[in-house]
């Protein structure tokens, strides 16, 4: 063996030992970034020559390696190709990051944590997302209804349903995040709420029989009969989705986790005021609010309805030669007033009528 002049054989052997490495494909090695070339990032891993991280194993398409790496930066790299005839190894940084990301995802799944993903694009049957550099899939069935129109680049909270590195199977759920959050909110709310409390809410859904109001993560039912003391044909007469309102809790069912609410209980009871202003025998003008087969309901005081029996309606129409309609004004006489039972009977005549009045429908 030729030995360079000035260097002893012993010193030369020590120098060779510095490069007596046994790196092989699949090894995880430590190294220091020492430069860049057109092919990628140059890394000193203690081999005879600097190793190379090809651009495609260093950064994603469109990214610049010098924005992600800097000289002197230390890190761990995976050998993806053993040294060539020039003694150069090929490395990957992306595969190392992927491996660590996968371990973090396994921990997140085990802890049932909520994590943040970035939407890549929507595909048939669901949405592709990226979480910590790993691509996953959210099936349409696991998307909350309001999250179905997602744009590329938007953020979305998810939980992990399935994670299998061998099968490269990464399935996520956005709906589970919402369901778990709602259940937690329900548990907290039901541990504190009581009948008689006044709470703030937002109208989230309207039906023919009432409105659903979000009162802090729980949707309470505001029945049609509890909207107003006045007759309401449909909730949309006074409410719209998105309205912020105060409501009173009138029923709490812990077993079924249901809450009933009232809007009209926050207003003064009109029957109390009516009792101060109305008495039997009074002639009074009112507005027809409903027409039924048994008679007409007439609002004789704001929020207070009275009944004009069917035979009186017919007689009135015959005498005045017109058909009564909802919204018409009509003059009648109060012939029976029972504020305790909330009943008022009317007649178009002044004489007293002995028939029992009919309680207005709620």
C-alpha positions as MATLAB code, in Angstrom:
seq = 'XXXXXXXXXXXXXXXXXXXXXXXXXXXXXXXXXXXXXXXXXXXXXXXXXXXXXXXXXXXXXXXXXXXXXXXXXXXXXXXXXXXXXXXXXXXXXXXXXXXXXXXXXXXXXXXXXXXXXXXXXXXXXXXXXXXXXXXXXXXXXXXXXXXXXXXXXXXXXXXXXXXXXXXXXXXXXXXXXXXXXXXXXXXXXXXXXXXXXXXXXXXXXXXXXXXXXXXXXXXXXXXXXXXXXXXXXXXXXXXXXXXXXXXXXXXXXXXXXXXXXXXXXXXXXXXXXXXXXXXXXXXXXXXXXXXXXXXXXXXXXXXXXXXXXXXXXXXXXXXXXXXXXXXXXXXXXXXXXXXXXXXXXXXXXXXXXXXXXXXXXX';
ca = [
       0.000    0.000    0.000;
       1.405    3.368   -0.943;
       1.613    5.830    1.904;
       1.684    9.545    1.347;
       5.033   11.058    2.310;
       4.910   12.647    5.747;
       2.069   10.396    6.980;
       2.990    7.300    8.959;
       1.343    3.968    8.217;
      -0.291    4.044   11.659;
      -1.791    7.487   11.035;
      -3.047    6.375    7.634;
      -4.778    3.337    9.160;
      -6.536    5.628   11.683;
      -7.638    7.840    8.807;
      -9.130    4.848    7.002;
     -10.984    3.807   10.159;
     -12.921    7.085   10.030;
     -14.545    5.803    6.850;
     -14.973    2.224    8.017;
     -18.780    2.459    7.941;
     -21.392   -0.181    7.239;
     -24.293    1.937    6.012;
     -26.936    0.077    4.030;
     -30.287    0.747    2.413;
     -33.021    1.291    5.024;
     -30.691    2.614    7.707;
     -31.635    5.779    9.597;
     -28.566    7.986    9.841;
     -27.706   11.359   11.303;
     -26.168   14.002    9.143;
     -25.459   17.683    8.591;
     -26.548   19.719    5.565;
     -23.406   21.005    3.882;
     -24.618   22.402    0.585;
     -26.902   22.278   -2.441;
     -26.609   21.405   -6.095;
     -28.998   21.104   -9.031;
     -30.010   17.598   -7.949;
     -30.849   18.352   -4.347;
     -29.375   18.706   -0.846;
     -25.861   17.589    0.065;
     -25.496   15.962    3.482;
     -22.427   14.829    5.430;
     -23.262   11.489    7.064;
     -19.622   10.463    7.713;
     -19.151    8.551    4.480;
     -16.306    8.964    1.971;
     -18.320   11.489    0.034;
     -21.319   13.675    0.812;
     -24.686   11.975    0.449;
     -27.489   13.426   -1.642;
     -31.146   14.044   -0.865;
     -32.770   14.265   -4.323;
     -35.182   17.160   -4.672;
     -38.155   14.789   -4.861;
     -37.173   13.271   -1.484;
     -36.494   16.644    0.106;
     -39.494   18.834   -0.668;
     -42.904   18.687   -2.286;
     -43.460   19.766   -5.865;
     -43.207   23.514   -6.244;
     -41.173   24.001   -3.033;
     -37.594   25.263   -2.940;
     -35.068   23.130   -1.021;
     -33.217   26.203    0.216;
     -36.423   27.425    1.847;
     -36.682   24.212    3.852;
     -32.999   23.409    4.510;
     -30.003   25.498    5.523;
     -26.291   24.793    5.811;
     -25.320   23.388    9.179;
     -28.801   22.005    9.813;
     -28.667   18.601   11.496;
     -31.233   15.874   11.200;
     -32.084   12.259   10.580;
     -32.237   10.790    7.087;
     -33.143    7.454    5.543;
     -30.770    5.707    3.144;
     -32.853    4.779    0.094;
     -29.977    3.729   -2.168;
     -26.574    2.380   -1.202;
     -23.401    4.074   -2.382;
     -22.716    4.107   -6.089;
     -19.327    3.770   -7.779;
     -18.489    7.276   -6.613;
     -19.290    6.345   -3.010;
     -22.429    8.508   -2.856;
     -25.525    7.456   -0.914;
     -29.060    8.626   -1.741;
     -31.119    9.820    1.208;
     -34.718   10.752    1.933;
     -35.984   13.366    4.386;
     -39.624   13.024    3.394;
     -39.760    9.350    4.353;
     -38.320   10.118    7.796;
     -40.842   12.907    8.328;
     -43.584   10.537    7.146;
     -42.520    7.853    9.622;
     -42.490   10.262   12.549;
     -45.802   11.773   11.431;
     -47.334    8.298   11.319;
     -46.186    7.607   14.894;
     -47.741   10.904   16.022;
     -50.971    9.933   14.271;
     -50.991    6.568   16.065;
     -50.713    8.422   19.376;
     -53.519   10.781   18.332;
     -55.774    7.852   17.433;
     -55.038    6.084   20.706;
     -55.903    9.249   22.650;
     -58.950    9.956   20.414;
     -57.623   13.467   19.827;
     -59.073   16.040   17.470;
     -56.514   17.032   14.836;
     -56.459   19.614   12.062;
     -56.320   18.616    8.409;
     -56.009   20.504    5.125;
     -58.415   19.734    2.291;
     -56.632   18.566   -0.876;
     -59.725   18.117   -3.015;
     -63.145   16.514   -3.105;
     -63.539   13.175   -4.846;
     -66.366   10.737   -5.455;
     -67.544    9.505   -2.079;
     -65.688   11.958    0.113;
     -62.800   14.364    0.656;
     -59.019   13.917    0.478;
     -57.140   15.690    3.267;
     -53.560   16.003    4.464;
     -52.648   15.707    8.118;
     -49.007   16.235    9.155;
     -47.867   15.380    5.635;
     -49.940   12.181    5.446;
     -52.857   11.894    3.039;
     -56.139   10.631    4.423;
     -59.728   10.223    3.302;
     -62.994   11.409    4.853;
     -66.008    9.454    3.517;
     -69.109   11.548    2.803;
     -70.927    9.692    5.586;
     -68.341   11.047    8.040;
     -68.772   14.689    7.054;
     -70.982   16.960    9.075;
     -73.777   18.336    6.859;
     -72.454   21.918    6.918;
     -68.969   20.721    5.851;
     -70.008   19.155    2.531;
     -68.872   22.098    0.349;
     -65.179   22.227    1.234;
     -62.602   23.987   -0.914;
     -58.990   22.940   -1.493;
     -56.749   24.488    1.143;
     -59.470   24.910    3.757;
     -58.888   23.562    7.266;
     -61.097   20.928    8.872;
     -61.145   19.295   12.318;
     -61.043   15.496   12.202;
     -60.639   12.361   14.295;
     -58.950    9.161   13.139;
     -61.195    6.165   12.447;
     -58.696    3.777   10.793;
     -54.897    3.874   10.668;
     -52.930    1.052    8.990;
     -49.440    1.854    7.738;
     -49.037   -1.539    6.059;
     -52.162   -1.027    3.953;
     -51.604    2.730    3.757;
     -55.151    3.054    5.064;
     -55.895    6.397    6.735;
     -59.613    7.079    7.255;
     -60.852   10.160    9.103;
     -64.115   11.566   10.434;
     -65.288   15.124   10.796;
     -68.739   14.068   12.007;
     -67.254   12.264   15.022;
     -65.613   15.507   16.152;
     -68.990   17.235   16.037;
     -70.873   14.336   17.665;
     -68.373   14.062   20.509;
     -68.419   17.829   21.020;
     -72.214   17.889   21.058;
     -72.408   15.036   23.563;
     -69.909   16.738   25.851;
     -71.876   19.983   25.598;
     -75.103   18.085   26.359;
     -73.628   16.472   29.448;
     -72.363   19.819   30.720;
     -75.654   21.569   30.009;
     -77.889   18.909   31.555;
     -75.816   18.980   34.736;
     -76.659   22.658   35.219;
     -79.936   23.553   33.521;
     -83.183   23.880   35.482;
     -86.809   24.652   34.737;
     -87.443   28.377   34.992;
     -84.012   29.453   33.778;
     -83.833   32.097   31.073;
     -81.156   31.261   28.505;
     -79.858   32.755   25.280;
     -80.176   30.753   22.081;
     -80.063   30.769   18.305;
     -82.827   29.489   16.039;
     -81.260   26.654   14.012;
     -84.276   24.925   12.474;
     -87.964   25.686   11.917;
     -90.756   23.138   11.476;
     -94.555   23.287   11.273;
     -94.832   22.416   14.966;
     -92.221   24.828   16.324;
     -88.574   25.839   16.221;
     -85.347   24.267   17.445;
     -83.094   26.605   19.374;
     -79.402   25.990   20.107;
     -78.910   26.953   23.754;
     -75.228   26.085   24.059;
     -74.606   22.905   22.108;
     -78.060   21.449   22.740;
     -81.110   22.011   20.533;
     -84.205   22.709   22.627;
     -87.725   22.625   21.218;
     -89.740   25.822   21.173;
     -93.292   24.556   20.448;
     -95.689   26.560   18.322;
     -97.965   27.056   21.335;
     -95.084   28.646   23.275;
     -94.111   31.211   20.670;
     -96.572   33.938   21.576;
     -99.728   34.654   23.535;
    -101.224   35.666   20.217;
    -102.323   33.099   17.637;
     -99.452   32.113   15.325;
    -100.141   30.160   12.122;
     -96.510   29.165   11.568;
     -93.227   29.821   13.413;
     -91.920   31.762   10.419;
     -94.534   34.416   11.209;
     -92.194   35.680   13.939;
     -88.923   33.682   13.729;
     -86.173   33.036   11.189;
     -83.175   30.704   11.211;
     -80.238   32.566   12.740;
     -82.345   34.741   15.060;
     -80.789   35.261   18.512;
     -83.464   35.063   21.202;
     -83.943   34.686   24.964;
     -86.128   31.749   26.026;
     -87.337   30.229   29.275;
     -86.783   26.552   30.098;
     -90.159   24.887   30.800;
     -89.212   21.179   30.697;
     -86.009   19.179   31.225;
     -86.063   15.438   30.449;
     -82.714   14.041   31.624;
     -83.501   10.469   30.539;
     -84.220   11.422   26.912;
     -81.975   14.510   27.003;
     -84.722   16.796   25.775;
     -85.452   20.391   26.656;
     -88.618   22.374   25.973;
     -88.572   26.148   25.792;
     -90.967   29.062   25.848;
     -90.822   32.504   24.324;
     -94.228   33.735   25.448;
     -93.433   33.185   29.135;
     -91.012   36.089   28.911;
     -93.945   38.377   28.090;
     -96.604   39.569   30.569;
     -99.622   37.270   30.772;
    -102.296   39.156   28.748;
    -105.121   37.441   30.646;
    -104.088   39.276   33.808;
    -104.381   42.617   32.033;
    -107.575   41.546   30.278;
    -109.205   40.836   33.637;
    -108.562   44.465   34.602;
    -110.094   45.827   31.397;
    -112.893   43.438   30.404;
    -116.097   42.418   32.108;
    -119.213   40.494   31.176;
    -121.761   42.573   29.274;
    -119.169   44.764   27.568;
    -119.539   45.464   23.885;
    -116.138   44.979   22.331;
    -114.577   45.090   18.888;
    -112.131   42.366   17.999;
    -110.281   40.779   15.095;
    -111.085   37.316   13.768;
    -107.967   35.138   14.096;
    -109.357   31.693   13.203;
    -112.483   30.188   11.707;
    -113.481   26.672   12.844;
    -116.503   24.466   12.231;
    -117.748   25.274   15.750;
    -117.252   29.042   15.570;
    -114.867   31.954   15.152;
    -112.018   32.947   17.437;
    -111.837   36.677   17.993;
    -108.912   38.532   19.575;
    -110.691   40.891   21.968;
    -107.541   42.020   23.808;
    -103.882   41.714   22.683;
    -103.057   38.032   23.131;
    -106.549   37.061   24.370;
    -108.977   35.146   22.178;
    -112.711   34.648   22.701;
    -115.178   32.337   20.940;
    -118.147   33.397   18.862;
    -120.217   30.193   18.409;
    -121.019   28.887   14.921;
    -124.745   29.711   15.018;
    -123.885   33.309   15.960;
    -121.404   33.490   13.074;
    -124.103   32.317   10.658;
    -126.642   34.766   12.079;
    -124.163   37.651   11.810;
    -123.374   36.763    8.198;
    -127.051   36.515    7.295;
    -127.849   39.857    8.909;
    -124.862   41.644    7.318;
    -124.953   39.735    4.012;
    -121.216   39.010    3.983;
    -118.921   36.088    4.778;
    -116.544   36.594    7.679;
    -112.810   36.159    6.965;
    -109.695   35.971    9.122;
    -108.578   39.531    9.792;
    -112.092   41.024    9.740;
    -113.147   43.359   12.545;
    -116.359   42.480   14.351;
    -118.335   43.991   17.237;
    -119.668   41.519   19.798;
    -120.774   41.334   23.430;
    -118.949   39.476   26.205;
    -121.547   37.187   27.723;
    -119.237   34.961   29.789;
    -115.738   35.701   31.100;
    -113.770   33.165   33.135;
    -110.149   34.410   33.420;
    -109.159   31.504   35.695;
    -109.983   28.997   32.934;
    -108.987   31.479   30.229;
    -112.349   31.322   28.505;
    -114.465   34.062   27.016;
    -117.786   33.509   25.222;
    -119.164   36.066   22.786;
    -122.514   36.870   21.244;
    -123.694   39.336   18.668;
    -126.641   39.972   21.034;
    -126.697   41.636   24.427;
    -128.768   38.922   26.137;
    -127.024   36.409   28.320;
    -126.216   32.939   26.879;
    -126.090   30.024   29.305;
    -124.160   27.606   27.092;
    -120.648   26.796   28.259;
    -117.987   28.541   26.300;
    -115.324   26.630   24.491;
    -111.705   26.958   25.495;
    -109.571   28.405   22.669;
    -107.081   25.983   21.198;
    -103.493   26.548   22.107;
];
